[in-house]
Amino acid sequence: MGLVSLPIVIVAVGFGCQLLRWAGAETKAVAERWSLGAAIGLGVYAYAIQALGLAGGLAPAAIVGLTAAMAIAGAPATASLLRDSVVAIRKGILAPWTPDRLLAIGFAGMAVAIAGMTLGGALGPFTELDYDSLAYHLAVPRLYLLHQRIFYVDHLWHANIPFTCQMWYVAGLALDGPGAAKLFHWSAGWLTAVGAAAWVARGKGMPCWAPAMAALVFLAIPLGAWEATTAYIDLGTALYLTAALVAFDRAREQGFSPRWLAVTGALAGWAAGTKYPALVQLALLGAGVGIAALVRRERAAVRGVVAFALAASVIAAPWFVRNFLWTGNPVYPFYARLFPRTRNWNEAATVAIERDQRGFGRGTDAVAAARLLWDTAFHGREYFLAHR
């Protein structure tokens, strides 16, 4: 059925929390630990699988061994997180049922219901809308597994883009088939919702129902709910960017802590490792960190900026370095005119891909940009299927 992914995700969450402990960046908030631990743990898991593949050791036994090693290393943090999660849930249910508390329980219940409904889709068969899943998100990992190594695929440009989420799918396919691969993406969805709740909970004066409402609002976005049933990658991007916001808020709260800004940078770097467009969010977050440092005018703030930049660069770099070595273009196949030595690409291909991209969305003017968040949330089909 694919359910093997769920214990792997929990192992990754615990391992990520353990890494935060070792780095001296631990948090007691349960929702924050789920969000940050998942993003970091799954990021390390993906990069370790990438390393196995590049070394020619991409066998199921090696993936099982990697998972077991992470489970052992993260066991103390995993046990603590699961125990504290049960306590937090029990406390929330047994607390006096005031109107605000009832509202929080209602929002949380609806969020869980949506997650449950999308779980059925994630475990179900593929549909005619799963083109990208079948064409490359799962096809390329399957190709890697057949050869038990990661290599340059010359006949499919989609194989040469940032592939963090697809490394999860390598594990899913190797251990329990396509359903397990899809369940990684589904997990990224509900973990993003938990991250949204954690971020809202950090706001001063927030009513007790606000975090649950934030989780519900995210899960109820039609495009996001559909993506939770697929082996796409966008919920992985959302997971990392949401966790980066949580970490940045922690850094700000602790006097622009270089340690927490390094965590923020690492998470933003992992986001860029899921897909090229996340480079925009990485740049925006970096600009925010830089502006905040200028306002503070403290030496610690400068150290924080350096920590953010170094962590983001180190974490994001592997995909872009790999692309450059394989294709001569770090952002292959885009901006090929800036990289005239781009391998297996030409001007006709550039024109074709530009024409194809113009067929998506609801316009390119300032008005379209202003309504982009609404349009992508509630007119997602026009960003999913070419129609113009």
N, C-alpha and C positions, 0 to 999 in steps of 0.2 A: 504493500500500500504506500510505502514511502515514509512511514512514521519514524524511521531511524534518524531522520534529520532533527527531530525535536530534542532527543537527548544530546545530540552533537551541539545544538545551539546552546543548551543549558551548560554543557561543558565549556563552550567558548565564553559564555557570560562569566562563569566562575573564574576561568583563567584570566580574562580581562580584568576582573576585580582584583585578582591576586597580583597582577602586574601593577595596578594602581597602588596597592599596599606597598609593594616593594619600592615603588617610585616615591612614596611619601605623599601621594595625592589621593588618599582614600576619602570617601564621603560616607556618612552614616545614613543618608536619605535612601530608602529602599528603591524608589523609582529611578533615582539618579544612578544607582549602582547597576540596575538592569540596563539602562540606556548606555551608559559609558562602558560597562563591562562587555556588553554585546558588541558594540562598535569596535572596541579594541581587540577583543578575543577573536571575533570573526575576521578582522583585518589580519591579525597574525596568522590565523589558520589559512587564509587565502594565500598569503605570501609564502608560507611554508610549503603549501602544495605546489605553488609556482616553482619554488626552489627544487622540490623533488622532481618535478617534470623536466626542468632544464638539466638536471643531473642524470636524467634517464631512468629514474626510479619510480615512475608513476604507476605503481601496481596497487591493487586493493589492499594487500597486506601492509604495504608501507603507509597507506592512509589510515588504516586501523591502528597501526603503531603510533602514528602521529597523534591521533585522537586520544589514545590511551595515555600517552605521555602528558598531554595537556590536561586530561582529567585528573591524573595523579598530582601534577604540579598545582592545579587550581582547586584541589579538594577542600582545603580549609575555607577558602573564600566562598566556594559553592555551597558548602554546608551552612555557613553563616548567613548567606543571602537567602537560601530557601527557608531557613528557620525564621529569619526576620520578616520575610514576606508573609508567612502564615500568621505571625503575630500581628502584622499591620492589617491584614485582611480581617482577622478576628476582631481587632480593636475597632475597625471601621464599622463592622456589622453590629457589635454589641454596644457601641456608643449610643447615647440618648437620640432617639429618632426625631430630631427637630425638623422643621420644614426644609432647612438648608441641607441637612443630612439626608433626608428622603430624596431631595433633588439630586444629590451626589450619587446616591445608590441607583437612582433611575438612570442617570447618564451612564454610569459604569455598566449597568446591566445591558443597556442598548449597545454600548461599545463591544461588550463581550459577545452579544448576539450577532453583530455584524462580523466579528472575527470568526465566529463559529460558522456562519453561512459561507464566508469566503473560503474557509478550510475545506468545505465540501467541494468547491470548485477546484481548489489546488490539488486535491487528491483524485479528481475526476479525469476523464480523458481530455485530450487536446481538442480544440474546436478550430473552425476555419479562420478565427481571428488570431491564432497563435503563430502567425507567420514567422516573426522574428525569433521566437523560441525555437522553432523547428529548423529555421534556415541557418542560424549561427549560434544563438545563446547556448543551445544544447548540442548542436551538430559539431561544433569545433571541439568542445570538451570530449565528446564521444570519439572524435578522431584522435585526440591526444591519448585517450585511454587505449584505443586499438593499438597504438604504437608504443604505449607506456612511456611516452616522453612528450615534451612540449617543443615544437619546432615551427619554423616559418612556413605558413600556408600561403602559397603563391596564387591560388585561384579564387580567393575570397577576401576582399579587403576588410570585411568585418572581423576577420580573425586577427587583425593587427591594430587593435584599439585597446585602451585600458580594459583589463579583464579581471578585476578583483572579484566581482560577483560570480563570474563564470568559473572561478576556481572553487567556489562552494559547489557549483553544479558538477564539477569533476568528482567531488567526493560523493555527492548524491547519486550520480549515475553509477559510480563504481560500487557503492554499497547497497543500493536499494532501488535503482531505476529512476525514470523520469519524475515520478511522484515525489521522491525524496528531493530531487533538484528543485522542483517547484515549491516545496515546503520551506526551503531556505528563504525564498523571496517572500512567501507569506509571513514567515517569522519576522523578516525585516519590517514588514508593514505594521504588525502589532507592537513591535519594539519601538518603532518610530512614534507610535501613538503614546506609548509609555514615556518616551523622551519628551514629547510635547507636554504631557501632564507634569512631568518633573520640572520643566522649564517654567511653566505657568505657576506651579506651586512655590517657586522661589520669589514670586512677586509679593511685595509687602501689602498687607490688607486684603489679599485675595479671599473671597468666600470659599468655603470648603468644597463647594461643587465645581469651582472653576477648573481645577485640573482634570476632573472626569469629563467635563464638557469639552475641554481642549482635545482630549483623546477621541471623544465621539465625533467631533467636527472633522478631525483628520480622517478617521476611518470611514466616515460617511461620504467623503468626496467620491463621486461615481467612478471617475477614472482610476483613482487609487484602489477602490474596492475591487474593480475588475483586475487591475494589475496584480493584486494579491493572489489571484488564481492562476497566474502565469509564471513562466521562468524568464521574465524580463529583468531589468536591473535598476529601474528608477526608484523603487522603494529602498534599495540598498543605498543609493545616493542620499535619499531623504533621511535614512537612519544616521548616516555620518554627519550630515549638516546639522541635524537637530541635536545630536550629541555634542557637536562642536559649540553650539550656542550655550548648552548647559555648562560645558567646561569654561567657556569664556566668561560666563556670569560668575562662576566660581573664582576665576582669576581676578575679576574686577572686585569681588567681595573681599578677597584676601590681599588687597593692596597691590594689584597687578602682579601677582605671583608668577615668576618665571617658570616655575614647575607646572602650574596649571595652564599657562600660555603655551608651553611645549606640548601639553596634552591637546590643547585646542588646535595647534598647528598640525599635529599628527592626524587628528580626526579630519581636518580640512584636506590634508594631503591624501588620506584614504578616499575621501569623496571624489577628488580629482582622479583617483585611480579606478573609479567606477565608470566614468564617462567624461568626455572632453568638456561638455558644458559646465561641469562643476568647477572648472578653472575660473569661471566668472565669479562664482560664490567665494572661492578661495581668495581671489583678488579683493572682493568687497570686504570680506572678513579681515584680510590683512590691512586694508585701508582703515577699517574701524579700529584695529589694534594700534596702528600708527598714529591716528588722530588722538586716540585716548592717551597715548604716551606723550604726545606733544602737550596736551592739556595738563598732564600731571607734572611734567618737567622734573622727574626724579630719575636717579641712576637705576633704580630697580625697574622702572618702566622701560628704559633702554634695553636692559638685560632681557626683559620680557619680550620685546619686539624681536630681538636676536633669537631667542629661544623659539618663538613662534615660526620665524622664517626658516630656521635650520630644520626644525621638526617637519614642517610642511614640505620642504624641499627633499629631505631624505626619504620620506614616506612616498611622495608622489613620483619621485625620479625613476624607479625601476621600469615603469611602463614606457616612459618617454625615451629612456636610454635604450631599452630593448627595441622600440620602434625605429630609432635612429640607426642602430646597428643592423637591423634586418632590412629596412627600406630606405634609409637615407633621409627620412623625414620623421621628426619626433611626434608630430601630430597627424600622421598618415591617416587617410589620404588627403586631408584638408591642407589648404595653403600650399599646394604643390608648386605654384608659381614662385613661391619664395624659396623652394628647395628643388632646383632644377634637376638634381640627381635622383629624385624620387624613383624608386624601383617599381616596375610593373604598373606604371601610370603614365598618362599622357594628357594633352590639352583636351582632346575629345572626351576623355573620361571626366575631367574637371567640369566641362560645360554640361555634361549629362547629369552629374550629381547636383550641380547648382540648379538646373532646371527641375530636377526631381524634388529638391527641397522647397522650391517655390510653390509646389502643389499642396503644401500643408499649411495649416493655421488659418487665421482670420484677418490677414492683412499685415503690412509692414510699416504703417505710418505711426505717428505719435498717438493717435487715438487707440489704435490696436495695442500699442505698448502699454497705455494706461489701463486698459481693461484686461491685460494678459492673465492676471491671477484668476479672475472670474472665468474667463474663456477657457483656460486650461482645466479648471475644475469642473465646469458644467457644460462645456462644449468640447469635451475631450476627443470625441470621434473625429473632429475636423483636424486635430493634431496627430491623430493616429492613422487616418486613411487619407491618401492624396485625393483632393477633390477640386482643386482650382487649376 
